[in-house]
Amino acid sequence: MREWYMRNISFIKQLATQFILLLIGFFVVIPIWGTLRLAFDGSLKGRPTEFRFLPKEWSGEAFMQVLDKPYQSVDFHILLKNSLTVSFGAAFIAIILGFSLAYAFARFRFPGREVGLFAILLTAFLPPVAFMTPLYILLTMLKIRTTLLALVIVYASFAMPFCIWNMRAAFQAIPKEVEEAAFLDGAGDFKTFLYITLPLALPSIAVAGLIAFLMAYSEFTIGWLFVEKGDNVTLAMSIYAILQSQYLGGAQPWSYLGSLAIIMSIPVIVIFLIFQRTLLERMMFGNAE
């Protein structure tokens, strides 16, 4: 009787778990399918006015238009180049500056350490709009406000708090005995960090870099504040421009919006596929050891 009862309870738990997972998957897949439906619906002349599970008129014309000039007279390859330049540049700066600070906070004890960690954490919770005015003044004084370099600096500064805290946890998870063994073998501080500590922390550094890349790749509100020329617009900004054109009486259909969103997601998918082994296999290396 007890075994029958336990089997029923186990079956009910499994059924409930599968139902919850199915519900979560439903909410994840539906927006993706909605975007695909918009992209391939050639009947759209503006915003969709009715719900459809499938496109009324299958067409790939929106993709051809987007791959030509998605934003005003700016070519697609220029927008893609701007997005990748800004995103990779911001991720690179956030990682290079972030892991040095993260290692210092993880391994050394110095005055103001706790205050510094709290200040970094506080900046991570503040909305980016809170920094618009000081950044606008500072970058204007440096005479780089309207350049892509300004966007790289801004996005890197926003990504650094997360990078520092993420990489600090990774450095703390590495046993000090590993570094002490390298010291006993004659390695200096720099060699120990470069050949021992840094390779062990690479999975977390890769995660931090990916997040920094995504933050810069998908951001558009701050970019509009600094960018003045169409040649410096990114893909995320062009998506926002298409959306805004509908509310301002523009003529671009939402199929452009869906197709550009799909095309914009391709570099992110490719990057994840390249680094998925590093991200997934050793993401929890600290707990495994």
FENVEN-V364829 format. One line per field, one symbol per residue. ss: DSSP state (a for helix, b for strand, c for the rest). burial: I if it has 24 or more other ideal C-beta (glycine too) atoms within 12 Angstrom, else O. A space follows every 50 residues. Layout:
# FENVEN-V364829
ss = ???
burial = ???
This chain:
# FENVEN-V364829
ss = caaaaaaaaaaaaaaaaaaaaaaaaaaaaaaaaaaaaaacbccccccccc cccccccbccaaaaaaaaacbccbcaaaaaaaaaaaaaaaaaaaaaaaaa aaaaaaacccccaaaaaaaaaaaaaccaaaaaaaaaaaaaaccccccaaa aaaaaaaaaaaaaaaaaaaaaaaccaaaaaaaaaccccaaaaaaaaaaaa aaaaaaaaaaaaaaaaaaccaaaaaacccaaaccaaaaaaaaaaaaaccc cccaaaaaaaaaaaaaaaaaaaaaaaaaaaacccaaaac
burial = OOOOOOOOOOOOOOOOOOOOOOOOOOOOOOOOOIIIIIIIIIOIOOOOOO OOOOIOOOOOOIIOIIOOOIIOOIOIOIIIOIIIIIIIIIIIIIIIIIII IIIIIIIOOOOOOOOOIOOIOOOIOOOIOOIOOOIOOOIOOOOOIOIIII IIIIIIIIIIIIIIIIIIIIIOIIOOOIIOOIOOOOOOOOOIIOOIIIOI IIIIIIIIIIIIIIIIIIIIIIIIIIIOOOOIIIIIIIIIIIIOOOOOOO OIIIIIIIIIIIIIIOIIOOIOOOOOOOIOOIIOIOOOO
